[in-house]
């Protein structure tokens, strides 16, 4: 079903704007909840948490469609543009959560969130190379500043104790790999958003990601199920609050705001995650990390503002 709301342009819908900000704030809790779900003897494994996130989110979307009495079974007309909309976002989604959740074992949630959000630059570079969108000098300056911030974030990991028995530099590398998967997910969702509604795309992406992550979770040596009812709480928060509500609000909200503004608003997420990680997880921010975070977010902001559509 096509959306009647314009995807691009200079007009801004306030409800859509609020949805993007709210969704970004809800997703900011995802790394926090993922780490909490793996702590203690009754916690689950890293990849298990990733599976439960998308699986519970898929269940929530199924309930929503059932209440709305809405059919999500594809019809012949839904395949006019091919079948990739059914599986491509989901494959990218699975890779995103696989590498991102794994990074939490090795590096701080601040570094993991900031580094993976450099996907904004990858999306813009793809648009420049493939879609022939023009990039301004401001974009180049912002991208260089963001890269410098990334280097400082990685530098801050040298010699630091990992959150668990891991390697902080390896964790930073996983976060950068997440940025690649996240960029593919964003581009595929943008490609198919004009042909299919955001909830339907999110449902199929979550379902495919669940099917891919399930065997990885089962072969992982950590427990698949939480050892207590208390440890279900962070998993439920991951699935329903961060994934269902957060991703759902963003998927719906971005169609009513200009693409550049939406990208800037999503920068709320890594900043909020970095700040939340201090009191909740006890992951203190070191000076180089603060400087790198400021440079990374500032560079991403300038890069988004400097991107001009061709």
BELTA-V921309 format. One line per field, one symbol per residue. ss: DSSP state (a for helix, b for strand, c for the rest). phi: phi as a letter, one per 40 degrees, with the letter a starting at -180 (. if undefined). burial: + if it has 16 or more other ideal C-beta (glycine too) atoms within 10 Angstrom, else -. A space follows every 50 residues. Layout:
BEGIN
ss = ???
phi = ???
burial = ???
END
This chain:
BEGIN
ss = cccccccccccccaaaaaaaaaaaaaaacaaaaaaaaacccccccaaaaa aaaaaaaaaaaaaaaaaacccccccaaaaccccaaaaaaaaaaaaaaaaa aaaaccccaaaaaaaaccaaaaaaaaaaaccccbbcaaaaaaaaaaaaaa aaaaaaaccccccccccaaaaaaaaaaaaaaaaaaaaaaaaacccccaaa aaaaaaaaaaaaaaaaaaaccccccccccccaaaaaaaaaaaaaaaaaaa aaaaaaccaaaaaaaccaaaaaaaaaaaaaacccccaaaaaaaaaaaaaa aaaaaabbcc
phi = .ccccccbhccbccdccccccccccccdcdcccccccbcgcbcccccccc ccdccccccccccdccccfbcbccbdccbcchbcccbcdccccccdcccc cccccbbcccccccccccddcccccccccbcgccbccccccccccccccc ccccccccgccccbcabdcccccccccddcccccccccccccccbbcdcc cccccccccccccdccccccccccbccacccccccccccccccccccccc cccccbbddcccccccccccccccccccccbgccccdccccccccccccc cccccccbcc
burial = ---------------++-++++++++++++++++++++----++++++++ ++++++++-++----------+------------++++++++++++++++ +++++++++++++++++++++++++-++----+-+---+--++-+++-++ -+++-++--+-++--+-++++++++++++++++++++++--++-++++++ ++++++++++++++-++--+-----+----++-++-++++++++++++++ ++++++++++++++++++++++++-++---+-+-+--++-+++-+++-++ +++++++---
END
